[in-house]
Amino acid sequence: MNKKIILLVVLTSLQSKLLACDVCNIFEFKTVDQKNYIGVFYHYMSFNGYDHLNQPHQLFSKSPQMHELDGSNLFFEKKQQDFEKYSTFALRANINLFKNFRLNVLLPYEHTVVYYNKVWSTLDPVSDTTMLLSGLGDAIVGIDKNIRFKTDQFTHYLIPGLSLKLPTGITNIKDNADEVFDPEIQPGTGSLDVLLKLNYTLTNGKWGVFSATNYKINSTHNGYRFANSFNFQSDIFLILGNPKKQFIPQAGLYLERAGNNLDNGNIIDFTGGSTVFFDSGMELRLNNSISFQFSAQLPIYDQRNNTQIGNAGRLNVGLIKMI
């Protein structure tokens, strides 16, 4: 009986929609002194393991493993198997316009790999489903204002901003049966969305604190509406070295939060939730001109609505030319 209950839970979770990245928002890259820049970036997000089945989460998931027969003509998964991987390659730029107002541009290309096993109570138990989607994502264009001031030994950068996420991404990729994939894993959303952001940096040239928050207000496309989402990041950093070569380690927390998505006004239960990550990384700066950035985020609290697949972690890499 217990095995049948486990099977039922697995079936329920696997037959639900694939909804991992509905919580994801825009991760904020920056330089310590908030200089203008152009750069190329790579973001990697991994989802695997089910908390309600006590499965672990691995940043780099293993290859799928076969189901095992339990002796009652029922098949169920004893080992971790399902995963979702999202990779984003992006061009980003922060360019000064006038009076400390800056233009922000982000042009992404998305690549998604989703692997799910469908488990059936028949002698043909496993239907492996691998979904590969690639294409242009939604471009983001915005303006922020760099407000710089000093108090005692510290320099402060307060940067409020407003951006639009444009419906430039692909939204109609189909599977082999000519069915359109779920909106959650398409490269684009098809909607025109608004992003409100506020960044703050405090530094004395030796150490400092960086904090950033974004709130994304989503509109509807073809009856589907992603829930509004919120994220917050705060890191402490050290500045080591000299002006020609600086090594800047950082550590802190990163939070994501979103409600439930809507499909023609109906709430989708397997969407949304909250996740807190431990965020650590570094910036390597050369000649105050070239910056290499790397950060990793591992979940320390993951409370996703219903029995969704869990967060396994994030990687972020950036190569910046400051201007």
N, C-alpha and C positions, 0 to 999 in steps of 0.2 A: 504493500500500500504506500509506504513512504517513497519508494522509487517512482510509483505512478504519480504521486504528488509532485515530485521533482520534475518529472517529465512534463507535467501540465504547466508548471512555472516556466520551464524552458521554452515550451511551445508558445506560451503567451508573450514572452519577451521577444522571441525571434520573429513572430508574425506581426508585431507592431511595426509602425513606420520607423525608418532609420533617422533618428533625430538626435544627432550628437552636437552639431555646431550651431544650433539655434541660440545658444548662450554666448557664443564667441563674439567678441567685439574687436575694436581696433587697438592693437598693442602699440604703445607709444615709444618710439625711438627718440633719442635726444643726444646732444653733446653737453658736456658739463657746463660750458659757458653759453649755451643756447645760440651758437653761431648758425648762420645760414649754411645749407649744404645741399648737395645732390648725392644720391647713393643708390645702391642695389641691396636688396634684402631678401632673406629666405626665412620663412616661418614653417614650422612643422608641429602639427598637433596630432596626438595619438589617443585613441579611445579603445579600451578593451577591458574585459572582466566585468562581472555583475556582482555588486555588493550583496544583493539578497541571496546569492548562491555562494557567498564567501570566496569568490574568485579574486586572485591578486591582479594588480595592474602593472603592465610592463611598458616602459617607454618605447621599446622596440619589440613588438610582439613576435612570438614564434610562428613557425609555419603551422597550418591547420593540422589537426589530428583526427583520426577516424573515431566514430562512435562505437560503442561496445554493446553487444547483446547482453541483457541482464537475465536471460533465462525465461522470460515471460512473453516473448514475442513483442516486446517493447524496447525501443532504443532510446537512449538519452545520452547527453554529453557529460562525461565525467571530468573532462579537462577543459581548460580555457581554450576558446576557439575563435569566437567572433572578434572582429576588429574593424575599426575605421581609422584611416590615415588621411590627413589633409595637409597638402603642401602648397604654399603660396610663394611665388617669385614676384617681386615687386620693384618697380622704380619709384623712388620717393624724392621729393624736393621741398625744401623750405627756402624761399627766395624773398629778400627784402623788396618791398614796393615803395613805401614812403612813410616817413615819420614813425618808424618802428612797426609798421604794419607789414605782415609777411604773407605771401601766397604759399599755401600747402597743396601739393599734388601727390596722389598715390595712384599708380597704374598697376594692377595686379594680374597675374596669370595663375589660374588655379589647377591643381592636379589632385584628384581624390581617388583613393582605393578603399573600397568597402567589401568586406568578406563576411557573409552570414551563412550559417548552416540551417536549413529547414529540417526539422526532425519529425518523422511520421511514425505512427504505430503500425507499420506494415513490414513485410520482409524486404522492402526496398527503402531503407530508413533514411538515407541522406541525400539531399539535393543541394549540392554546393553551389553557391551563388557568389561570384566575384564581379563587382561593378567597378569599371574604370571610367572616370569622367575627367576631361581636360578642356580648358578653354579660358577665354578672357573673363575676368571677374569685373565687378562693379568699380568704376573709377571714383575717386574721392577728390573733391576740389574744395578748398576752404581758405579762410583768412583768419589770422590771429594777430594779436598785438603784444609785442615784447615790452613789458614795463620793467625797467631796471632801476633799482635804487639801493642805497647803502645805509647801514646802521652799524655804528661802532666798527667791529672788525669783519662784518659780514656783508657780502653782496647778495641781493635778492633779485630773482627773476620771476615775475608774475605774468602768466601768459594765458589770457582768456581767448577762446576761438570759437568759430562757427564754420561748419563744413556741410556740404551736400554730398550724399552718396548717389551717384547717377546710375540709371538703369542701363549700363553699357555691357553688362555681362551676358553670357549665354544662359538661357533658361529652358531650353527645349531638347536637351540631349535625350535620346531614346535607347531602350534596351533592344535585344535581338528580336523580341516579340513586337517591336514597334510601339511600345508603351513608354510614355515620358516618365523619366525618373522623378522621384519625390523632389519637391522644391528645396528641401534641406540640404541636398547633396549636389545641386546644380551649381556651376561656377558663379552664376549671377542670381539676383533675386527678382529682377524686373520692376522693382519699386524705387521710387524717389524718396530718400530718407534724409533726416536731419541729424547731425551730430553736434552736440554741445560739449565743449571740453574746457578744462582749466588745468594748467600745469604750474608748478611752483618749485623753484630751486633756491636753496640757501647754501652758500659756500664761503669759506675764508681762504680759499686757495690751497688748503691742505686736506680738508674733508668737507663733507656737506650732506645735504638731504635733498632728494628729488621725489616729488609727489605728482601724480597725474590722475585725473578722473575724466571719464567720458560717459555721456548719456546719449543713446541712440534712439530716436523716435522714428518708427517704421510706418510706412504706408502700405496699401494693399495692392496686390497684383493678381489678376485672374481669380479673385475671391480668397486668395491666401494672404495672411498677414502674420509676419514674424512679430513676436512680442517685443516691446521696448526692452532695451538691455542697458545695463550699467556696469562699469568696471572702475576699479581703483587700484593704484599701484603706489607704493612708498618704499624707497630704498635709501640706505645710508651708504655713502661711498668715500673712499680714501683716494688722494691724489699723490702718487709716488713718482719720483724721478725728477727730471728737469724739463724746461720748455721744449727741448728738442726731442725728447723721448719720455712719454708719461705712461705709466701703468695705473689704471683706475679700477680696482675691484669694488664690487657693490653687493649688497644683500638686503633683502626685505620681504615684503608680502605683496601678493597680487590677488585681487578679488574680482569675480565675475558673478553677475546676477541677472536673470531674465524670468519673465512670467511665461504663461502658456501661449503657444501660437493659436491662431484661429483659421479655420477652413470654412469659408462661407458662413462665418459667424459662430461656428461650432468650436468649442474648446477642444484642443488636442491634448489628451492627458499625458502622453509620453513626450513632453517638451518642457523646457525650462528647468530652473533650479539654481542652486548657488554652489560655487566652488572657491576655495581659498588655496592658493599655491604659495609655497616657499620659493622666492625668486632670488637667484644668485647669478652673477656674471661679471664681466670685465669689459673695459674699453682700453685699447692700445692706441695711443696717439703719437704720430710721428711728425716732427717739424711744425706742429700746430696747424697741420694742413690735411693729413690723412688720418682717418680713424677707423679702426676695426673693432666691432662690437659683437659680443657673444653673451647670451644669457640662457639659462635653463630654468624651467618652472615645474616643480613636482607638487602634486596635490597633497595637502595635509587635512583638508576637510572637503568632502564631496557629497552634497545632498541634492541629488537630481530628482525631479518629480517622477513618481512611479518607478518602474523597474527598468530604467534606461541603462545602456552600457555606460561604464564609468570613465572618467578622465584618467589618463595614464601619464600625461605630462606634455610639455611644450619645449621646443628649441627655437631660438631666434638668433639669426646671424645677419650682420650688416657691414657693408664696406662703404665708407662715406668720404667724399671730397668736400672739405669745408671751403666756403667762398665768402 
